[in-house]
């Protein structure tokens, strides 16, 4: 029995080692050093590569979201604090936790409670805008976004500005969306902003400029560190698909 378990463990270790060696050859600039580390320092070399090089390149946001669903105790504590103390800060904290758990309708109510106590709170307005967008209420979400931008145009380092462009597109206000996103990408070169601006250009039959925007987006992602490029792979796929459409 123990011999079978040992054999199975050895097989699993060799499979993981080969997997990490292939990953190293394909992705690491210092592949020579890491290959020797994994081959000579069993099993510490493999463990070191896995945690130091492999995991940081992975997009693990889905895992964090899945684990967050089991943190109900923290949610309950925030609910109690909000109802007992009742200030804007606690309602915002509750809304953020509900948003993290994808409880967007509940988050809308929490952020509204926060704004009823502190009407000019930008964090509450932003949380409400995101939650409204997620619950299919783009008109009111846009109102909140524009209220934030009037006070602080660079709030959240361009995320609010990007949301305005996204909401204008959702509301079929294409001309205004294109104009806004043109200004936006001049200041903040997020992949989503570049992609959405290209979509607006394509909608307006400006396909040559749209192709240039997509090419710029793809070059930005290719030039970024591997961990960041992996986080943006969804926009890379969308950009590649749009490029094929524009070339057709």
Secondary structure in CASP SS format (residue, H / E / C, confidence):
PFRMAT SS
TARGET T0000
AUTHOR 0000-0000-0000
METHOD secondary structure of the structure
MODEL  1
X C 1.00
X H 1.00
X H 1.00
X H 1.00
X H 1.00
X H 1.00
X H 1.00
X H 1.00
X H 1.00
X H 1.00
X H 1.00
X H 1.00
X H 1.00
X H 1.00
X H 1.00
X H 1.00
X H 1.00
X H 1.00
X H 1.00
X H 1.00
X H 1.00
X H 1.00
X H 1.00
X H 1.00
X H 1.00
X H 1.00
X H 1.00
X C 1.00
X C 1.00
X C 1.00
X H 1.00
X H 1.00
X H 1.00
X H 1.00
X H 1.00
X H 1.00
X H 1.00
X H 1.00
X H 1.00
X H 1.00
X C 1.00
X C 1.00
X C 1.00
X H 1.00
X H 1.00
X H 1.00
X H 1.00
X H 1.00
X H 1.00
X H 1.00
X H 1.00
X H 1.00
X H 1.00
X H 1.00
X H 1.00
X H 1.00
X H 1.00
X C 1.00
X C 1.00
X C 1.00
X H 1.00
X H 1.00
X H 1.00
X H 1.00
X H 1.00
X H 1.00
X H 1.00
X H 1.00
X C 1.00
X C 1.00
X C 1.00
X H 1.00
X H 1.00
X H 1.00
X H 1.00
X H 1.00
X H 1.00
X H 1.00
X H 1.00
X H 1.00
X H 1.00
X H 1.00
X H 1.00
X H 1.00
X C 1.00
X C 1.00
X C 1.00
X H 1.00
X H 1.00
X H 1.00
X H 1.00
X H 1.00
X H 1.00
X H 1.00
X H 1.00
X H 1.00
X H 1.00
X H 1.00
X H 1.00
X H 1.00
X C 1.00
X C 1.00
X C 1.00
X H 1.00
X H 1.00
X H 1.00
X H 1.00
X H 1.00
X H 1.00
X H 1.00
X H 1.00
X H 1.00
X H 1.00
X H 1.00
X H 1.00
X H 1.00
X H 1.00
X C 1.00
X C 1.00
X C 1.00
X C 1.00
X H 1.00
X H 1.00
X H 1.00
X H 1.00
X H 1.00
X H 1.00
X H 1.00
X H 1.00
X H 1.00
X H 1.00
X H 1.00
X H 1.00
X H 1.00
X C 1.00
X C 1.00
X C 1.00
X H 1.00
X H 1.00
X H 1.00
X H 1.00
X H 1.00
X H 1.00
X H 1.00
X H 1.00
X H 1.00
X H 1.00
X H 1.00
X H 1.00
X H 1.00
X H 1.00
X C 1.00
X C 1.00
X C 1.00
X H 1.00
X H 1.00
X H 1.00
X H 1.00
X H 1.00
X H 1.00
X H 1.00
X H 1.00
X H 1.00
X H 1.00
X H 1.00
X H 1.00
X H 1.00
X H 1.00
X H 1.00
X H 1.00
X C 1.00
X C 1.00
X C 1.00
X H 1.00
X H 1.00
X H 1.00
X H 1.00
X H 1.00
X H 1.00
X H 1.00
X H 1.00
X H 1.00
X H 1.00
X H 1.00
X H 1.00
X H 1.00
X H 1.00
X C 1.00
X C 1.00
X C 1.00
X H 1.00
X H 1.00
X H 1.00
X H 1.00
X H 1.00
X H 1.00
X H 1.00
X H 1.00
X H 1.00
X H 1.00
X H 1.00
X H 1.00
X H 1.00
X C 1.00
X C 1.00
X C 1.00
X H 1.00
X H 1.00
X H 1.00
X H 1.00
X H 1.00
X H 1.00
X H 1.00
X H 1.00
X H 1.00
X H 1.00
X H 1.00
X H 1.00
X H 1.00
X H 1.00
X H 1.00
X H 1.00
X H 1.00
X C 1.00
X C 1.00
X H 1.00
X H 1.00
X H 1.00
X H 1.00
X H 1.00
X H 1.00
X C 1.00
X H 1.00
X H 1.00
X H 1.00
X H 1.00
X H 1.00
X H 1.00
X H 1.00
X H 1.00
X H 1.00
X H 1.00
X H 1.00
X H 1.00
X H 1.00
X H 1.00
X H 1.00
X C 1.00
END
